[in-house]
Amino acid sequence: MLEKFFPDLTVDSIYDIEPEILLEKNIRGVILDIDNTLVAMHVRVADDKVVRWIERLKESGLKVCIVSNASKTRVDRFNEKLKVFAVHRASKPGSRGLLKASEYMGLGPEEVAVVGDQLFTDIYGGNRLNMFTVLVKPVDDREVFFVRIKRLPEKIVMRRYHGRSSEDDARRKKWKQDSARRILDRS
């Protein structure tokens, strides 16, 4: 069932995500990946454009957290200007880091959006918890080897996503709800 990897929304860039769109969908918090979502992997700190975009999210009333599989050093350094709650070594698509961020924001998973560039970590992880998922195109083509390998099956999933039917969407919605219920019942 490839539908579990389908995002709720696809955009070219984080800057295409308007706070009003999220608020209309009853989203109150946003979880952001760092590498190739906000900045290229080799960029160590948030640039002014990213800082302004995150400030815009916060000014609209959205809570913001970073959840990254990167090291504590990487996440802390990147977060120096942003000063938002951040989870490092989150082990996405596992639920621990995403739930920690959701709890920190004081929100239920269904009130949270996950924004990331990878289907098998960011999107699948958010979908497992019935979070609203937003796939962005990678900021940079330069990626570590294991990520480049994952991009090949992602292309297959996205071809299916673009040809999806209303039955696929219904099956996906039910799977997201059932998956979240199972995970949250174990927590």
C-alpha positions in Angstrom: 0.0 0.0 0.0 2.0 2.9 -1.3 -0.7 5.4 -0.1 0.9 5.5 3.4 3.8 7.4 1.8 1.6 10.0 0.1 1.8 13.5 1.4 -1.3 15.6 2.1 0.2 18.5 0.2 3.2 19.0 -2.1 5.0 22.3 -2.6 8.1 23.4 -4.3 9.5 25.2 -1.3 8.7 26.0 2.3 8.0 29.6 1.2 5.0 28.2 -0.7 3.4 27.2 2.6 1.0 29.9 3.6 0.1 30.0 7.3 -3.6 30.6 6.4 -3.7 27.3 4.5 -2.6 25.4 7.6 -4.9 27.3 9.9 -7.9 26.6 7.6 -7.1 22.9 8.0 -7.1 23.3 11.8 -3.4 23.0 12.0 -2.0 24.7 15.1 1.6 23.5 15.1 4.4 22.8 12.5 7.2 20.3 12.7 10.1 21.1 10.4 12.9 19.0 9.2 16.2 20.8 8.6 18.4 19.2 5.9 17.2 19.8 2.4 13.9 21.1 3.7 14.9 24.4 5.3 18.5 24.6 4.0 21.0 22.5 2.1 22.7 19.8 4.1 26.0 21.7 4.2 24.5 24.9 5.6 25.2 25.1 9.3 22.9 27.9 10.4 19.4 29.3 9.5 19.6 32.1 7.0 17.6 35.3 7.4 15.0 34.2 4.9 14.3 31.0 6.9 14.2 33.0 10.1 11.7 35.5 8.6 9.5 32.6 7.3 9.4 30.9 10.7 8.7 34.2 12.4 5.7 34.6 10.0 4.4 31.2 11.0 4.7 32.1 14.7 3.1 35.5 14.2 0.1 33.8 12.6 -0.4 31.8 15.8 1.3 28.6 14.7 3.7 26.8 17.1 6.9 25.7 15.5 9.4 22.8 16.3 12.3 21.3 14.6 12.5 17.5 14.5 15.6 16.1 12.8 17.5 12.9 12.6 20.7 14.9 12.7 23.1 15.1 15.7 22.5 17.3 18.7 25.5 19.5 17.6 23.9 20.0 14.1 20.4 20.8 15.5 21.6 23.1 18.3 23.8 25.1 16.0 21.1 25.4 13.4 18.6 26.5 16.0 20.7 29.3 17.5 18.8 32.0 15.6 15.4 30.3 15.6 15.2 29.5 19.3 12.4 27.0 18.8 11.9 23.7 20.6 14.1 21.1 18.7 14.4 17.3 18.8 17.7 15.8 17.5 18.3 12.1 16.6 14.6 11.8 16.2 14.8 8.4 14.4 12.1 9.4 11.9 9.9 7.7 10.7 9.6 6.5 14.3 7.0 8.3 16.4 9.1 9.2 19.5 10.5 12.6 18.2 7.3 13.6 16.5 5.2 12.9 19.5 7.7 14.7 21.8 7.3 17.8 19.6 3.6 17.5 19.5 3.5 17.2 23.3 5.8 20.2 23.7 3.5 22.3 21.6 0.5 21.1 23.7 -1.2 19.8 20.6 -2.7 16.5 19.5 -1.1 14.9 16.4 -4.1 15.8 14.2 -3.4 19.5 14.9 0.2 19.3 13.7 1.8 19.5 10.2 5.1 17.8 9.4 7.1 19.5 6.6 10.0 17.6 5.1 11.7 16.6 1.9 11.7 12.8 2.3 8.8 10.4 1.8 10.1 7.5 3.8 11.1 9.6 6.9 9.2 12.9 7.2 6.0 12.0 5.3 5.6 8.4 6.4 6.5 9.4 10.0 3.8 12.1 10.1 1.3 9.9 8.3 1.7 7.2 10.9 0.5 9.6 13.5 -2.3 11.1 11.4 -0.5 14.4 11.1 -0.9 16.7 8.1 2.1 16.1 5.9 3.7 18.5 3.5 6.4 17.3 1.0 8.8 20.0 -0.2 11.2 19.6 -3.1 14.8 19.2 -1.8 16.7 22.5 -1.5 19.9 21.0 -3.0 20.8 18.1 -5.3 23.9 17.3 -3.2 22.9 14.6 -0.8 24.5 11.8 1.1 24.6 8.4 -0.7 21.9 6.6 1.3 19.5 9.5 0.7 20.2 9.5 -3.1 19.4 5.8 -3.1 16.0 6.4 -1.4 15.2 9.0 -4.1 14.7 6.2 -6.7 11.8 4.4 -4.9 10.4 7.9 -4.0 10.0 8.6 -7.7 7.8 5.4 -8.0 5.7 6.4 -5.1 5.2 10.0 -6.5 4.1 8.6 -9.9 1.5 6.6 -8.1 0.6 9.7 -6.0 0.0 11.8 -9.1 -2.2 9.1 -10.6 -4.1 8.4 -7.3 -7.9 7.9 -7.2 -10.4 8.9 -4.6 -10.4 5.3 -3.4 -6.6 5.7 -2.8 -7.3 8.8 -0.8 -10.0 7.2 1.3 -7.8 4.1 2.0 -5.0 6.4 3.0 -7.1 8.5 5.3 -8.4 5.3 7.1 -4.9 3.9 7.3 -3.6 7.2 8.9 -6.4 7.2 11.5 -5.9 3.5 12.4 -2.1 3.8 12.5 -2.3 6.8 14.9 -4.8 5.0 17.1 -2.5 1.9 17.4 0.6 4.0 18.2 -1.1 6.3 20.6 -2.8 3.4 22.4 0.7 2.0 23.0 2.1 5.3 24.3 
